[in-house]
Amino acid sequence: MNQKPLVISAPEPRTLQLIFSTEERHTFESTYEVIEMPAVEVDSIEDGLAKRVRYVVGQPALGEETLSRMAQLKGIFNVESNLINNMPYDELFSRGIYVLTTGGVFSKPVAEMGLAMALCLARDVIDADVAFREGTERWGGDGNVEARLLSGSKIGIIGFGDLGRALAQLLSGFRAEVSAFDPWLPPSILEDCGVMPMTLEDIMQTSDTVFVVASVTADNVGFLNASLFSTMKPGAALVLLSRADVVNFDDLMQFVADEKIVVASDVFPDEPLAKHHPVRQLKGFIRSAHRAGALNVAFKQMGRMVLEDMTLMDQGLPPLRCKRAERETVGRMRSAPVTHN
């Protein structure tokens, strides 16, 4: 009797229940032999199982010795979304093993949250609501002294991957002047998406609203700092959606405290954030607890993508739904793994 293809499931912090619908999990578990184990145990998997593994769901640390025993391995499905430098990528690429991420499922949910944050900053929605609850509201034009429109404004996007593209699509309805900076993309790709290529310095200087959606790499940790914040327009808005490590967070807070810019962020230097962290009380700063993409519909889309790409690969075809890690860039990624769904 033929054995089912073996899948090792170690998707921490996700779970199979989280990423698969009931129907798709049934399909997954009836098509494959699925063995669930803690991520820390995968690198010491016994030989009998290692030689049968076709897929790994998750991105547990894998050493060269373990990988050499996984002779049938076709793909590693990272459902956490951050590509982590915890396995021998050169060996994976040389063997034609795909490293895939489902991070694209978060692009639309995070883009929508980013747009909501930008609108709240532009129209002071949150502080106005707090004032109303406290009985200190300002009516009519008195409550709009510092308000501005997103429509027709100048908007900059720093980083133009899946999330940057999703943002540009949402912003198209505002008929804004949208520019983007991404050193890993040629200008024509930005132009094809309807945005204007621009240098980082020009984006910071000219934009009314700046969306930061760049991944953390070995080249850009803390690259948004006081030097660049000082060039922003007075009262300009910055919306941080990718990872906090791309900014100097102390510099960012200082410019908000000095009332030079306003900021909204879904990410922070440490998560969960310490109860006494000064950003919690900072006026002009909208805070969201890394929840922009964490929607059930996005998690379930992960499972569908994994299942569809496994089906393709079982037929000897390349995966098409998940995003492939690239040989030239995967080792440069520096995002810390998330600990909460």
N, C-alpha and C positions, 0 to 999 in steps of 0.2 A: 504493500500500500504506500503511495506517495505521501511524503510528509508535506504539510503546509509550509510555505516560506516563513522563516522565523523573524519576528520583530522584537527588538529590545525596547521597552518603553521606560524612559526615565526623564519625563518632561518637566521636571521641577523648575519653577513653582507651579506650572500648570498641572492638570490632571486629565486623564482621558475623558472623564465625565464632563469636564469644563469645555474641552475643545471639540467633542463629538456630540452631535444630536443622537437621540436614542436609536434612530434608524441607521445612521451612518456608523455608529459604534458597533451595531450588530453586524453590518457588512464588513467592517474592519476585522472584527474578531472571528467571523466565520470564514474569511478569506485567508487570514494569517494566524499563525500560532504566536500569540502575544505574551511575552513574559515581562511583567512589571518588576522593577527593582530600583532601589535608591541609586541616585546618580553616582555616589561615591563607590559603589560596588561594581560598576560596569568595567572598570579598568582591570579588575581581577576576575573576570568571568571565566568559568571553567572551559577547558579546551573543547569538550564535546558540544557545548553551546556556541562557542566562539566561531567554530568552523561552519556553522549553519546560519549565522546571522546575515540576513539580506538587508535589513534597514534598522536604523536606530532613530527613535523619536525622542528628541531632547538634544542637548549638547553636553554630555558628560565628558570629563577629562579622559582622553585616550592616549596612551603611550604607544611608541612605535612597536613594542613587543606585542601588545594586545592587538593592535591593528594588523600586524603580520599574521595573527592567528585567525582573523576575520576574512578568510579567503573569498567568501561569497558576497561581501559587503558591497552594496550598490549606492546607498545614499544615507546621509545623516540629515534629519529634519529638525532644525532648530525652531521650536515653537515658543521660545522665550523672546526672541526677536533680535537680541544683540549677538553679533558674531564674536565669540570669545576666543582668546588666544590660548587654548588649552589642549591642542592636538597638533600632530605633525602635518600641517597643510600641504607641504611639498610632497609628502608621501601620498596623501589623499589625491592630489591632482595628478601625480604621475601614474597612479593606478586607475584614473578615470572615475573616482568615487565622487559623487556630487555632495556638496555641502549646501544645504538649502535653508532659507529662512522664510517664515510666514509673516514677517514684520509688516508687509504691505497692507495687511488687513486693518492696521491702525490708521492709515493715512486719512481716510475720510472722517472717521470720528474725531481724530485730533485736529484736523483742519476746521471742522465745524466748531469745536471748542475754542480754537484760536480765534476764529472770526467773532464768536460771542464775546470773548475777552476783549478784543480790539474795540468792539462796539460799546462795551461797558466802560472802557477807558475813555473813549471819545465823548460819551454822553454822561459820564459820572453816574452810571445806573446804580451801582452798589452803595456808594456813599449816600446818594439821594434817598435810597430806600431806608438806610440806617437812620438818617436824619428824620424821615417821616415817622418811623417807629418811636423816635425819641421826642417828637413834637417840635423839632427845630428845622423843619423843611422850609425851603425857599420856593415860592410859587412863580410860575410863568418864566419870564425872561430873567428874573433874579436868580433862578436856579440853573441858568444856562450861560453864565458869564464866561466860563472857560470851555464850554462845549464846542464841538466841531463835527463836521461831517466826514465819514469815510468815503462817501461818493465823491468822485472827482479829485480825490487827494493823491498824494504821492506815497506809494507803498513800496517798501523794499523787502525782499525775501533772501535770507542768507542760508544757502544750502538749497539744492533743487533736485532732491530725490523724489520718491513717491509722495512724501508729505508736501514738499514744495509745489509739486505739480497739482496736487489736490487743492491746495490753497489758491493757486493761480486760477483754477477753474471756478472756485467759489467767488473769488474776487472779481471775475469778469463781469458779473452783473452790476457791479458798483461803478463801472466805467472809470476806474481809477487808472492812474499812470503807474503800472507795476514794473519794477525792475528786479533783477536777481543777480546774485553773485554765487558762483560755485566753481572753484579752481579745478575740479575734476571733470568738468563738462566743456565742450566747445561752444562758442557763442551761438552757432546755428541751431543747436538743440533748444536753447532758451528762446530764440526767436520763433522756432516752430511751435512753441507752446504759448506764443503770444505775449512774452515778456521781453523787456529790454535788458541785454547784458550790461552790467555796470561793475565798476571796481567796488571793493568793500568800502573804501574811503568815501567814494561818492554816494553810495547807498546811505551810509551813516550821516553824511552831511545834508543830504537833500530830502530824505524821507520824512513824512509826517508820522508814519507807523512802520516799524521794522519787525518782521517776523523772523525769529531765529530757529531754524529747523535743521541745522547742520549736525551731522554725526560727530562724535568725539573721535579724533584720530591722534596718532603720534605727533602730528604736525600742528594741531590747533588747540591744545589744552590752554584755556585761559586767554585765548587770542582777542576776545572782546573785553577791553579793559578801559581804565580811566582815559587813556589817550584817545580812544575812539569815542567814548561816551561824551567827552568834552566837545566834540565836533557836532553833536546832534542839535537840531533846532530846539529852542526853549519850549518846553511842554510837549515835546515829541513822545511817542509811545513806543515801548519795546515789549514784544510778546515772546516769551521764551518757552519753546515747546519740545525741544529735542532732549538735551542733557545739560545739567547745570555746569558741568566741567568745561564747556566751551566759553564760559564767561568767568571773569574775576568777580566772584559774587560779592565780596566786600566793596569793591569799587562800584558795582551796580547799586547796592543798597545806599551807598553814600550819595550818589547822584539823585536818587529818589528822596533821600532825607533832606537834601539841599534844594528840593523842589525844582530841579532842572529838567527832569524827565519823569514820566509815569511808566510803570511796569506791571505786567501780569506774567505769572509763571506757573507752569504745571509741574516743574521739576526743581529739585533743591540739592545742595551739596551733600547732605546726608538725609537718607529716608529710612524710617520715619524721622521727621525733624524734631530736634530737642524742644521740649516745652518752653524753654527760656530763650530760644533763638530770637534775636532782635527783629528779624523780618516779620515775625508774627504781629507786631504792633506798629509796623511801618505804614504811615499814611501815604497814599498814592501808589500802593502796591497791592495788586489783586493776587490772592493765593489759591491754588488748587492742588489737592493732595495726589498728584500723579495719577489722575483719574480720567484724563481726556480720552484715552483710547480704550479704557477698560469696560467695554460694553459686551454683553452676552452675545449679541449678534456678530461682533468681531471675533470673539473666541470660537464660536461655532464655525465661522468661515475658515478658521485655521484647519479644523479637522477635515473639512471638505477638500481644501487645497492639498493636504497631505494624501488623502485617499485618491484623489484624481491623479496626482503625480506618481504615486506608487503603481496605479493601474497602467499608466503609460510606460513606466520603466519595466514593469513585468513583461511588456510586449517588446522590449528592446528599443523603445523610443525614448527621447530625451524628456526630462520634466519641463513643463511649460507654465504651471500655475505658481509655484514658489519662486522666489528670487535666488539665483545662484551666487554663492560666494565667488569672488574673482581672485585669481592667483596674485594679481599685482597689488591688490588693496586689502585683502582680508587680514594680513598680518599687521596692518597699520591701525586697525580699529581698537579703541580704548574704552568703550562704554562699559561701565560696571553692570553686571547682571542684576536684573530686578529681583526683589525678594517677595513682592506682593503682586497678586493678580490685579 
